[in-house]
């Protein structure tokens, strides 16, 4: 969140607290966004979806790494008994396979990050909807999240939001974890 908005919000909050609230008490709530993102049940569902979606490509990259390693081992072992042309051709083949594998890894990372961002956006929208619904149902005037250094347990509604997210298991996904990325040991 932009610092200007944080300062504006804090200024507004302080002015309301200092006596500008006329007829009623201001009801403030707090949601720990990090805790929600870590514990929302939709997170594991999204992680599973992403793992299933990207697993074939991860396997393909791992197979490419093994193939390159095998060719490098063969060249190291048999290079002395190969003709110069065979050795040069095998070296070029290894270099080309490494280049292709690096391109595959880069595309994998880019595609994964795009999909992960899509999943994260869906989850964030769902969390905001749940927070707004709880705030309206419980007559909150203000709900704070990011930028809060400390909040009293009496205004912390994080567990209530998590409970609601657990109950409403709609198809909206969560913030997925990073998959095990193929290593670059074969480069």
Buried (B, 14 or more C-beta within 10 A) or exposed (E): EEEEEBEEBEEEBEEBEEEEEEEEEEEBBBBBBEBBBEBBEBBEBBBEBBBEBBEEBBEBBBEBBEBBEEBBEEBEEEEEEBEEEEBEEBBEEBEEBBEEBBEBBEEBBEEBEEBBEBBBEBBBEBBEBBBEEBBEEEEBEBBBBEEBEEBEEEBBBBBBBBEBBEEBEEEBBBBBEEBEEBEEEBE
